[in-house]
Amino acid sequence: MSHARRGPVGLVVANDGLSCAGTLIQLGDTQDRVARLCGAPLKATHWVNRWHGKIGVLDMWRYERYGSFPRLLRFEDGVLVSIAAISRLGVRDPASHLACLLNSRHC
């Protein structure tokens, strides 16, 4: 059962997992588990933010697999919170575009 929904232009948010090494990657998985099963991401971006006195860590990892849309994985404090399938239409650098949207800017 898919939990896909339309996201920002060029993104289809699909929080129903990603397959690596024959194993389903799902929301709630740790960065260590994803890296062990999927290998190093093609691109990784790391932010440390402070909200109301609390420090939070946000990581965005991009994977590309032959024959499917690239996937953008978002981790908060080391835990997978979203997986986005990125269409190739209209997005020059999906990781930067999503980072821009996450910061509530018009991109």
Legacy VTK file of the C-alpha trace (Angstrom):
# vtk DataFile Version 3.0
C-alpha trace
ASCII
DATASET POLYDATA
POINTS 107 float
0.000 0.000 0.000
1.504 3.291 -1.072
1.444 6.403 1.032
2.552 8.654 -1.827
1.378 12.241 -2.017
2.253 15.198 -4.166
5.077 17.252 -2.742
6.840 20.380 -3.988
7.281 20.719 -7.770
9.397 17.852 -9.045
9.011 15.706 -5.927
6.728 12.803 -5.180
6.820 12.038 -1.487
6.628 8.268 -0.999
6.938 7.280 2.628
6.462 3.584 1.885
10.131 2.620 1.703
13.024 1.949 -0.611
14.671 -1.369 -1.403
18.428 -1.873 -0.971
20.209 -5.227 -1.097
16.824 -6.963 -1.167
15.750 -5.336 2.105
13.035 -2.719 2.512
14.253 0.592 3.940
11.459 2.190 5.949
10.681 5.277 7.960
12.196 4.950 11.428
15.366 3.226 10.173
18.668 4.674 11.372
21.354 6.247 9.193
23.693 3.388 10.108
21.217 0.748 8.871
20.525 2.609 5.620
24.253 3.122 4.958
24.984 -0.548 5.705
22.283 -1.779 3.298
22.417 0.897 0.578
26.047 1.989 0.719
27.224 5.579 0.636
24.765 8.099 -0.841
25.582 9.860 -4.101
25.187 13.180 -2.289
24.809 13.983 1.400
23.970 17.291 3.057
24.174 17.905 6.816
22.671 20.715 8.923
22.671 21.412 12.640
19.808 23.656 13.753
18.711 25.115 17.044
14.981 25.335 17.838
13.779 26.817 21.104
17.014 25.908 22.864
17.154 22.372 21.434
19.721 21.266 18.868
18.485 19.166 15.949
20.423 17.458 13.190
19.015 17.201 9.651
20.638 15.072 6.958
19.543 14.699 3.333
20.894 11.735 1.343
20.427 11.192 -2.383
20.510 7.748 -3.998
20.196 6.925 -7.681
19.250 3.479 -8.923
19.253 2.356 -12.535
15.737 2.318 -13.980
14.021 4.322 -11.233
13.703 7.889 -10.051
16.424 9.159 -7.711
15.442 9.030 -4.038
15.998 11.740 -1.462
16.088 10.479 2.113
15.612 12.880 5.020
16.941 12.013 8.464
16.212 13.943 11.643
18.582 13.210 14.524
19.789 10.075 12.721
16.328 8.589 12.062
14.715 8.323 8.609
11.590 10.521 8.458
10.848 10.743 4.721
11.706 9.252 1.348
11.018 11.293 -1.799
11.150 9.998 -5.364
12.534 12.863 -7.445
11.249 13.391 -10.965
13.781 14.693 -13.438
11.472 17.455 -14.672
12.072 20.990 -13.510
14.515 20.289 -10.684
18.151 21.157 -11.365
19.553 20.113 -7.988
16.843 18.318 -6.003
18.740 18.281 -2.701
19.284 22.048 -2.798
15.710 22.623 -3.977
14.255 20.582 -1.124
16.574 22.252 1.385
15.314 25.614 0.134
11.695 24.507 0.535
12.368 23.116 4.004
13.600 26.550 5.023
10.252 28.075 3.929
11.654 30.088 1.060
10.263 30.528 -2.429
12.570 28.570 -4.720
LINES 1 108
107 0 1 2 3 4 5 6 7 8 9 10 11 12 13 14 15 16 17 18 19 20 21 22 23 24 25 26 27 28 29 30 31 32 33 34 35 36 37 38 39 40 41 42 43 44 45 46 47 48 49 50 51 52 53 54 55 56 57 58 59 60 61 62 63 64 65 66 67 68 69 70 71 72 73 74 75 76 77 78 79 80 81 82 83 84 85 86 87 88 89 90 91 92 93 94 95 96 97 98 99 100 101 102 103 104 105 106
